[in-house]
Amino acid sequence: MIFLYMHFINIRLPTNISANAVGGPEFMTFISTTNNLTENRNIQWSYPRNRYSLHYTFQSESQVRNMVKFFNTCYGRAYSFRYKDWSDYKIEKQKISPSEIYKGEYQLYKDYSFEKELQSVKKIITKPIARSVKMFSDGKTILPSPSTYHLNETSGIIIFYDKDLQQRGALIDLEFDLHVRFDSDFLPIKMTNNHYSIENLNIVECL
């Protein structure tokens, strides 16, 4: 028996497979009905947990073999990995306020504000794509360096080295993956007349 805690493999599920997924954000809401037929709705999660179901027809045996290797490497549900949600993988011109930088560190998140009068939903981003990051301050592009900032691509934490940049704040563009795992220890491969496919292989975002 092997005990694992927060084991993560820093690789991404092939994007041609995730592009054919069905899924998106999920909340947890408890609803109760009173005797006078009114509803009480209690929000249990402050931000959504994403869930997906994979449906994919493989184009070649090599694709099947790669999927089997990926699943086996993850030991089913045991190891988590990166996943690209094609409907939501970008942060564009989001403000980093100086008040959000604590002791030189800033945790990436995505702001899902819809209307000013509505409550904002902010989701922590822990798996950014480092090469996609662009930071802007005072109209200038700020590149990562030992004198400006560093982004940890497995935690989503930005460390600011430039004190002036900390005080000014910045705008940031980037792409990101989700931190997910398989929600099954079984890989259901369907074989029909030498054609291979997977149906309803579930993936869930890690907490």
C-alpha positions in Angstrom: 0.0 0.0 0.0 1.3 3.5 -1.0 0.1 6.6 0.9 0.1 9.8 -1.2 -0.5 13.4 -0.1 -1.0 16.1 -2.7 1.1 14.3 -5.3 1.1 16.3 -8.5 2.6 15.6 -11.9 3.5 18.8 -13.7 2.2 17.6 -17.1 -0.9 18.5 -19.0 -3.5 16.1 -20.3 -3.2 16.2 -24.2 -5.2 19.2 -25.3 -6.9 17.4 -28.2 -8.6 15.2 -25.6 -9.6 18.1 -23.3 -11.0 20.0 -26.3 -13.7 17.3 -26.6 -14.8 17.4 -22.9 -18.1 18.3 -21.5 -18.0 20.3 -18.2 -17.4 23.5 -16.3 -17.8 25.1 -12.9 -19.9 23.5 -10.2 -21.1 25.1 -6.9 -22.5 23.5 -3.8 -25.8 25.0 -2.6 -28.0 23.7 0.2 -31.7 24.5 -0.4 -34.4 24.0 2.1 -38.2 24.8 1.7 -40.1 26.3 4.6 -43.7 25.6 5.6 -44.9 28.7 3.9 -43.2 27.6 0.6 -40.3 29.9 0.6 -36.7 28.8 -0.2 -33.6 29.2 1.9 -30.4 28.9 -0.2 -27.1 28.5 1.5 -23.8 28.9 -0.4 -21.4 26.2 0.7 -18.4 27.0 -1.6 -17.0 30.5 -2.0 -15.8 29.7 -5.5 -16.6 26.9 -8.0 -15.0 23.5 -8.4 -14.8 22.5 -12.0 -15.8 19.0 -13.2 -15.5 17.4 -16.7 -16.5 14.3 -18.6 -14.2 13.2 -21.4 -15.5 11.8 -24.6 -13.0 11.2 -27.3 -12.5 9.0 -30.4 -8.8 8.2 -30.9 -7.4 8.7 -34.3 -4.6 6.1 -34.0 -3.4 3.3 -31.8 -0.5 5.5 -30.7 -3.0 8.0 -29.2 -4.7 5.1 -27.3 -1.3 4.0 -26.0 -0.4 7.5 -24.9 -3.7 7.8 -23.0 -3.1 4.5 -21.3 0.4 5.6 -20.3 -0.9 8.9 -19.0 -3.7 7.2 -16.9 -1.3 4.6 -15.6 1.3 7.2 -14.7 -1.4 9.0 -12.6 -2.3 5.7 -10.9 -6.0 6.5 -11.7 -7.2 9.0 -9.1 -3.9 9.1 -7.1 -1.8 11.7 -9.0 -3.1 15.1 -10.1 -2.1 16.9 -13.3 -2.7 20.0 -15.5 -5.8 20.4 -17.6 -6.7 23.1 -20.1 -10.3 24.2 -20.0 -10.8 25.6 -23.5 -13.7 27.8 -22.4 -11.8 29.5 -19.6 -8.0 29.6 -19.6 -7.0 33.3 -19.8 -6.6 36.3 -17.5 -6.6 39.6 -19.4 -5.5 43.0 -18.1 -6.4 42.1 -14.5 -5.2 44.6 -11.9 -2.7 43.7 -9.2 -3.3 46.1 -6.4 -0.5 47.0 -4.0 -2.9 46.1 -1.1 -3.0 42.6 -2.4 0.8 42.1 -2.2 1.7 40.7 1.2 5.4 40.7 2.2 6.4 40.9 -1.5 4.1 37.9 -2.5 0.9 37.8 -4.5 -1.3 34.9 -5.1 -2.8 34.7 -8.6 -6.5 34.6 -8.9 -9.1 35.2 -11.6 -11.8 37.8 -10.9 -15.2 36.7 -12.3 -17.0 40.0 -11.6 -20.0 40.4 -13.9 -21.8 43.5 -12.7 -20.5 46.0 -10.2 -23.6 45.6 -7.9 -23.2 41.8 -7.8 -20.9 39.9 -5.5 -17.6 39.1 -7.1 -16.3 35.5 -7.5 -12.6 35.2 -7.2 -10.9 31.9 -7.9 -7.3 31.1 -7.0 -5.1 30.1 -9.9 -2.3 27.7 -9.0 -1.2 26.4 -12.4 -0.3 29.4 -14.6 1.6 29.0 -17.9 4.8 30.9 -17.1 5.8 31.6 -20.7 2.4 33.3 -21.3 2.7 35.9 -18.5 2.8 39.6 -19.5 2.9 42.3 -16.8 2.4 46.0 -17.4 3.0 49.0 -15.2 2.9 52.7 -16.1 2.4 51.6 -19.7 5.5 49.5 -19.9 5.9 45.8 -20.2 7.7 44.3 -17.1 9.6 41.1 -17.8 10.4 38.6 -15.1 14.0 38.9 -13.8 16.0 38.7 -10.6 15.3 42.5 -10.2 11.6 42.6 -11.0 9.5 39.5 -10.2 9.4 35.7 -10.3 6.3 33.5 -11.0 6.0 30.0 -9.4 4.1 28.0 -12.1 3.1 25.2 -9.7 1.7 27.5 -6.9 0.6 30.6 -8.8 2.5 32.8 -6.4 4.4 35.9 -7.7 7.3 37.1 -5.7 8.0 40.8 -6.3 11.7 41.9 -6.0 11.1 45.5 -7.2 9.8 47.6 -4.3 8.6 50.4 -6.7 6.6 47.9 -8.7 5.0 46.6 -5.4 3.9 50.1 -4.6 2.6 51.0 -8.0 0.8 47.7 -8.7 0.4 46.3 -12.2 -1.8 44.7 -14.8 -1.3 41.1 -15.8 -2.1 38.9 -18.8 -1.6 35.1 -18.7 -2.9 31.7 -19.6 -3.5 29.0 -17.0 -4.3 25.4 -16.5 -6.5 23.8 -13.8 -5.2 21.4 -11.2 -7.2 18.3 -11.6 -7.3 14.5 -11.1 -9.2 11.6 -12.6 -12.4 10.8 -10.7 -12.1 7.1 -11.4 -9.5 4.4 -11.0 -10.9 2.7 -14.2 -10.1 3.8 -17.7 -13.1 2.8 -19.9 -11.8 2.3 -23.4 -14.4 1.2 -25.9 -13.3 -0.9 -28.9 -15.5 -1.2 -32.0 -14.2 -2.6 -35.3 -10.6 -1.5 -34.5 -11.8 2.0 -33.5 -11.0 3.1 -29.9 -12.8 5.7 -27.8 -13.4 6.8 -24.2 -16.8 7.8 -22.9 -17.6 9.4 -19.6 -14.2 9.5 -18.1 -14.6 12.0 -15.3 -12.1 14.6 -14.2 -12.5 16.8 -11.1 -10.7 19.9 -10.0 -8.5 19.3 -6.9 -9.3 21.1 -3.7 
